[in-house]
Amino acid sequence: MNILEGHKIHKSYGNKFNRQEVLKGIDIEVEKGEFVGIMGASGSGKTTLLNVLSSIDNVSHGSIKIEGKEFTTMKNKKLAEFRKHHLGFIFQEYNLLDTLTVKENIMLPLTVKKVPRKEAQGIFETVAKELGIYELKDKYPNEISGGQKQRTSAARAFVHNPSIIFADEPTGALDSKAASDLLNKLSDLNDKLDATIVMVTHDPLAASYCNRVVFIKDGQIFTQLNKGEERRQAFFNDIIKTQGVLGGVQHEL
């Protein structure tokens, strides 16, 4: 079953005198329970693709459905309601509210959805323990490490059981140990909750945790790799080889 279906996705910036076409008719599908990575060189369009798939930005042309619902034509109020129920986000810079505790940050989506307090508490405990941050629940963001902030951000994304979670360079600001801890947790939650995750990354190590990696070049899908039964090290090597064909993957501005 496909959670996400994108057809003939185009995205352009500028005006008719100076137009830059970033996405050039991309077709993409993501099945329920998949952990999909999106990679590509700087300027390839990978971040733009994530932005339109996640409703952060609008398509110029094309169709995107999540859970069979076409959201590209939704008005602001209806789109906000759609996001509330169907989408989770993990950003590189955490996007936590400094005036709220770890627990309050994580529970924000449940508060917005008006989940009863007792039920919300139970959901919070389950997700926070899975991500190893339950003991930090009363601390504020400025009292915890970068890795702990990102796991808090991940918990907030998972807590309301969205249809799909979008992660934008989630390990970009982390050291290698914190990045590994986060990726292992995301992989565990992908397995245990059958959660669907789409992640943009420049890092082949991060991408090796995915089930499938989509490579973008010049606004189009260049190729895809499926992990299948491969071990992560072998999949990592395949990703490195594909990066070589693409000419290397660098940080995207």
TADANOR-V717402 format. One record per pair of residues at least 4 apart in sequence whose ideal C-beta (glycine too) atoms are under 6 Angstrom apart, sorted by the first residue. I is the first residue (numbers start at 0). J is the second residue. D is the distance in Angstrom with one decimal. If there is no record, write none. Layout:
# TADANOR-V717402
i:I j:J d:D
i:I j:J d:D
This chain:
# TADANOR-V717402
i:0 j:31 d:4.9
i:1 j:28 d:5.0
i:1 j:30 d:5.7
i:2 j:29 d:5.6
i:2 j:31 d:4.9
i:2 j:162 d:5.6
i:2 j:163 d:5.3
i:2 j:195 d:4.8
i:3 j:29 d:4.1
i:3 j:65 d:5.4
i:3 j:163 d:6.0
i:4 j:28 d:5.3
i:4 j:64 d:4.7
i:5 j:27 d:4.5
i:5 j:63 d:4.6
i:6 j:26 d:5.5
i:6 j:62 d:4.7
i:7 j:24 d:5.1
i:7 j:61 d:4.6
i:8 j:22 d:5.3
i:8 j:25 d:4.4
i:8 j:58 d:5.6
i:8 j:61 d:3.9
i:9 j:22 d:5.7
i:9 j:24 d:5.9
i:9 j:59 d:4.8
i:9 j:60 d:4.1
i:9 j:61 d:5.5
i:10 j:21 d:4.9
i:10 j:22 d:4.0
i:10 j:47 d:5.5
i:10 j:51 d:5.8
i:10 j:58 d:5.8
i:10 j:59 d:5.2
i:11 j:18 d:5.3
i:11 j:20 d:4.7
i:11 j:59 d:4.7
i:12 j:19 d:5.0
i:13 j:17 d:4.7
i:13 j:18 d:4.5
i:13 j:19 d:5.3
i:21 j:44 d:4.8
i:21 j:47 d:4.8
i:21 j:218 d:5.5
i:22 j:44 d:5.2
i:22 j:47 d:5.9
i:22 j:218 d:4.9
i:23 j:218 d:4.0
i:23 j:219 d:5.2
i:25 j:220 d:5.9
i:29 j:33 d:5.3
i:29 j:35 d:5.4
i:31 j:195 d:5.7
i:32 j:193 d:4.4
i:32 j:195 d:6.0
i:33 j:195 d:5.8
i:33 j:210 d:5.4
i:34 j:189 d:4.6
i:34 j:196 d:4.7
i:34 j:209 d:4.8
i:34 j:210 d:4.9
i:35 j:197 d:5.0
i:35 j:209 d:6.0
i:35 j:211 d:5.1
i:36 j:198 d:5.3
i:36 j:200 d:5.8
i:36 j:206 d:4.1
i:36 j:209 d:3.9
i:36 j:212 d:4.2
i:37 j:45 d:4.9
i:37 j:199 d:4.7
i:37 j:213 d:5.2
i:38 j:206 d:5.8
i:38 j:212 d:5.9
i:38 j:214 d:5.3
i:38 j:248 d:5.8
i:39 j:43 d:3.1
i:39 j:45 d:4.1
i:39 j:214 d:5.9
i:39 j:215 d:3.6
i:40 j:245 d:5.9
i:40 j:248 d:5.4
i:41 j:249 d:4.7
i:41 j:251 d:4.7
i:43 j:215 d:4.5
i:43 j:216 d:5.5
i:44 j:48 d:5.7
i:44 j:215 d:5.2
i:44 j:218 d:4.4
i:45 j:199 d:5.3
i:45 j:215 d:4.7
i:46 j:199 d:5.8
i:46 j:251 d:5.3
i:49 j:53 d:5.9
i:49 j:167 d:5.9
i:49 j:199 d:4.6
i:50 j:55 d:4.3
i:50 j:56 d:4.0
i:51 j:56 d:5.1
i:51 j:58 d:5.0
i:53 j:165 d:4.1
i:54 j:70 d:5.8
i:58 j:71 d:5.3
i:63 j:71 d:5.3
i:64 j:69 d:5.1
i:65 j:85 d:5.5
i:65 j:162 d:5.6
i:66 j:162 d:4.9
i:70 j:81 d:5.4
i:73 j:77 d:4.4
i:73 j:78 d:4.1
i:81 j:85 d:5.7
i:82 j:86 d:4.7
i:83 j:111 d:5.8
i:85 j:161 d:5.6
i:85 j:162 d:4.2
i:86 j:161 d:5.3
i:87 j:156 d:3.5
i:87 j:161 d:4.0
i:87 j:164 d:4.0
i:88 j:156 d:5.8
i:88 j:165 d:5.5
i:89 j:152 d:5.3
i:89 j:153 d:5.3
i:89 j:156 d:5.0
i:89 j:166 d:4.1
i:89 j:169 d:4.7
i:90 j:94 d:4.7
i:90 j:167 d:5.5
i:91 j:167 d:5.8
i:91 j:168 d:4.2
i:91 j:171 d:4.3
i:91 j:172 d:5.6
i:93 j:148 d:4.5
i:93 j:152 d:4.9
i:95 j:104 d:5.0
i:95 j:140 d:4.5
i:96 j:104 d:5.9
i:97 j:140 d:5.3
i:99 j:103 d:3.7
i:99 j:104 d:4.9
i:100 j:137 d:5.5
i:100 j:139 d:5.9
i:101 j:135 d:4.9
i:101 j:136 d:5.2
i:101 j:138 d:5.5
i:101 j:151 d:5.2
i:102 j:136 d:3.9
i:104 j:151 d:5.8
i:104 j:155 d:5.9
i:105 j:123 d:5.9
i:105 j:154 d:4.6
i:105 j:155 d:4.9
i:105 j:158 d:5.6
i:106 j:110 d:5.8
i:106 j:119 d:5.9
i:106 j:123 d:5.4
i:108 j:158 d:5.7
i:108 j:159 d:3.9
i:109 j:114 d:4.2
i:109 j:119 d:4.2
i:109 j:159 d:5.9
i:112 j:159 d:6.0
i:114 j:118 d:5.4
i:114 j:119 d:4.4
i:122 j:158 d:5.9
i:123 j:127 d:5.7
i:126 j:154 d:4.9
i:126 j:157 d:5.4
i:126 j:158 d:5.0
i:127 j:132 d:5.3
i:127 j:133 d:4.1
i:127 j:154 d:5.6
i:128 j:133 d:4.6
i:130 j:150 d:4.5
i:130 j:153 d:6.0
i:130 j:154 d:4.9
i:130 j:184 d:5.3
i:132 j:147 d:5.9
i:132 j:150 d:5.1
i:132 j:151 d:5.8
i:135 j:143 d:5.7
i:138 j:142 d:4.3
i:138 j:143 d:5.4
i:140 j:148 d:5.8
i:143 j:147 d:3.9
i:143 j:148 d:5.9
i:145 j:172 d:5.9
i:145 j:173 d:5.6
i:146 j:173 d:5.6
i:146 j:177 d:2.8
i:146 j:180 d:5.9
i:149 j:181 d:5.4
i:154 j:158 d:5.9
i:156 j:164 d:5.0
i:157 j:188 d:6.0
i:163 j:195 d:4.6
i:164 j:196 d:4.8
i:165 j:197 d:5.4
i:166 j:198 d:4.0
i:167 j:199 d:5.4
i:168 j:200 d:6.0
i:170 j:178 d:3.8
i:170 j:205 d:5.1
i:173 j:177 d:4.0
i:173 j:178 d:4.3
i:182 j:205 d:5.9
i:182 j:208 d:4.6
i:186 j:208 d:5.1
i:187 j:191 d:5.9
i:188 j:192 d:5.2
i:188 j:194 d:5.4
i:189 j:194 d:5.2
i:189 j:196 d:5.8
i:200 j:205 d:4.3
i:200 j:206 d:5.4
i:201 j:248 d:5.2
i:201 j:250 d:5.6
i:203 j:235 d:5.9
i:203 j:238 d:4.4
i:203 j:239 d:5.4
i:206 j:212 d:5.0
i:206 j:238 d:5.2
i:207 j:231 d:4.9
i:207 j:234 d:5.0
i:207 j:235 d:3.9
i:210 j:226 d:5.3
i:211 j:225 d:5.1
i:212 j:224 d:4.8
i:213 j:223 d:5.1
i:214 j:221 d:4.6
i:214 j:222 d:5.2
i:214 j:241 d:5.9
i:216 j:221 d:3.8
i:216 j:245 d:6.0
i:224 j:237 d:5.5
i:226 j:234 d:4.8
i:229 j:233 d:4.5
i:229 j:234 d:4.7
i:242 j:248 d:5.0
